[in-house]
């Protein structure tokens, strides 16, 4: 009887030892699984941040290209008429104020807003006809600043200078 009790105790100790061994291994696996999960979570967050930064950079680049397109359009109007260019150049940048604030600092965002506002006013004042279409014919001599054509060329030159100053502000580094 005593032998059976000793055997049962040994089996119980052996069983307990195996159970402890298995619990220790399980704990190690849980720890490794947690580390892998944390690493995966961190990688996912980094990927989302990178994707967000890439989108902001893409929006910023797109907006700068639009600003340069406006500049090129206005520059062409200082020497001759290019109504098709005016018609094809957008009057709005298409970003919300929040998106603009993500792409630029406040001074740069304000410069972008002013550039588009000034261009829109220029198109509405000098290029838009009574039927809201883009005018193609201007009366007068380009050298005569009092004529319709001379006024357009002068306004184009003045706006070009403003755009150049705004572009300097927009291109300053630092968001």
C-alpha positions in Angstrom: 0.0 0.0 0.0 2.8 2.3 0.9 4.4 1.6 -2.5 1.2 2.5 -4.3 1.1 5.8 -2.4 4.7 6.5 -3.2 4.0 5.7 -6.9 1.0 8.0 -6.8 3.0 10.8 -5.2 5.8 10.4 -7.8 3.2 10.4 -10.7 1.6 13.5 -9.2 5.0 15.2 -8.8 5.9 14.2 -12.4 2.6 15.3 -13.7 2.9 18.7 -11.8 6.4 19.1 -13.2 5.2 18.5 -16.7 2.3 20.9 -16.1 4.7 23.6 -14.9 7.0 23.0 -17.9 4.1 23.3 -20.3 2.9 26.5 -18.5 6.4 28.0 -18.8 6.5 27.2 -22.5 3.0 28.6 -23.0 4.0 31.8 -21.2 7.0 32.1 -23.5 4.8 31.6 -26.6 2.3 34.2 -25.3 5.1 36.6 -24.8 6.5 36.0 -28.3 3.0 36.4 -29.7 2.5 39.7 -27.9 5.8 41.0 -29.3 4.8 40.0 -32.8 1.4 41.6 -32.4 3.0 44.8 -31.1 5.5 44.8 -34.0 2.6 44.3 -36.5 0.6 47.1 -34.9 3.6 49.4 -35.0 4.3 48.6 -38.6 0.7 49.2 -39.5 0.8 52.6 -37.8 4.0 53.5 -39.5 2.6 52.5 -42.9 -0.5 54.6 -42.3 1.6 57.6 -41.3 3.8 57.2 -44.3 0.8 56.9 -46.6 -0.7 60.0 -45.1 2.6 61.9 -45.5 2.8 60.7 -49.2 -0.8 62.0 -49.8 0.1 65.4 -48.3 3.2 65.6 -50.4 1.2 64.7 -53.5 -1.4 67.3 -52.7 1.4 69.9 -52.1 3.1 69.1 -55.3 -0.2 69.2 -57.3 -1.0 72.6 -55.8 2.5 74.0 -56.6 2.0 72.8 -60.2 -1.3 74.5 -60.4 0.3 77.7 -59.1 3.0 77.5 -61.7 0.4 76.8 -64.4 -1.4 80.0 -63.4 1.9 81.9 -63.4 2.7 80.6 -66.9 -0.8 81.5 -68.1 -0.6 85.0 -66.8 3.0 85.5 -68.2 1.8 84.6 -71.7 -0.9 87.3 -71.5 1.7 90.1 -70.9 2.8 89.9 -74.5 -0.1 88.5 -76.5 -3.5 86.9 -76.1 -4.0 83.3 -75.2 -7.7 82.9 -74.3 -7.5 79.1 -74.6 -4.8 79.0 -71.9 -7.1 81.2 -69.7 -10.0 78.8 -70.3 -8.0 75.7 -69.4 -6.4 77.1 -66.3 -8.3 76.2 -63.1 -9.7 79.0 -61.0 -9.8 76.9 -57.8 -7.3 74.5 -56.2 -9.9 72.1 -55.0 -8.6 71.6 -51.5 -10.5 72.3 -48.3 -9.0 74.6 -45.7 -8.1 71.6 -43.5 -6.2 69.9 -46.4 -4.5 73.2 -47.3 -3.4 73.5 -43.6 -1.9 70.0 -43.7 0.1 70.8 -46.8 1.4 74.2 -45.8 2.1 76.4 -42.8 -0.4 79.3 -42.3 1.7 81.9 -44.2 2.1 79.6 -47.2 -1.6 78.6 -47.1 -2.6 82.2 -47.0 -0.3 82.9 -50.0 -2.0 80.0 -52.0 -5.4 81.4 -51.1 -4.4 84.9 -52.2 -2.8 83.6 -55.4 -6.0 81.8 -56.5 -8.2 84.7 -55.4 -6.2 87.2 -57.4 -6.2 85.0 -60.4 -10.0 84.4 -60.2 -10.6 88.2 -59.9 -8.2 88.8 -62.9 -10.1 86.3 -65.1 -13.5 87.7 -64.0 -12.4 91.3 -64.5 -10.5 91.1 -67.8 -11.4 87.9 -69.5 -15.0 87.0 -68.7 -17.6 88.3 -71.1 -21.2 89.3 -70.3 -22.3 85.7 -71.2 -19.7 84.3 -68.7 -17.6 82.9 -71.5 -13.9 83.8 -72.0 -13.4 86.8 -74.3 -11.2 86.3 -77.3 -11.2 89.8 -78.8 -9.8 92.9 -77.1 -9.9 96.4 -78.6 -7.0 98.8 -78.8 -3.3 98.9 -79.0 -1.1 97.0 -76.5 1.1 100.1 -76.1 -1.9 102.3 -75.1 -2.5 101.5 -71.5 -5.9 103.1 -71.7 -7.2 100.7 -74.3 -8.8 97.4 -73.4 -5.8 95.4 -74.7 -3.3 97.7 -73.0 -5.1 97.5 -69.7 -5.1 93.7 -70.0 -1.4 93.6 -70.6 -0.7 96.0 -67.7 -3.0 94.0 -65.4 -1.2 90.8 -66.5 2.2 92.2 -65.8 1.0 93.5 -62.3 -0.5 90.1 -61.5 2.6 88.3 -62.7 4.7 90.3 -60.2 2.2 89.5 -57.4 2.2 85.8 -58.3 6.1 85.7 -58.2 6.1 87.2 -54.7 3.4 84.7 -53.5 5.3 81.8 -55.0 8.4 82.8 -53.0 6.3 82.6 -49.9 4.7 79.3 -50.9 8.0 77.7 -51.7 9.7 78.5 -48.4 10.6 75.4 -46.6 9.0 74.5 -43.4 5.5 73.2 -42.7 
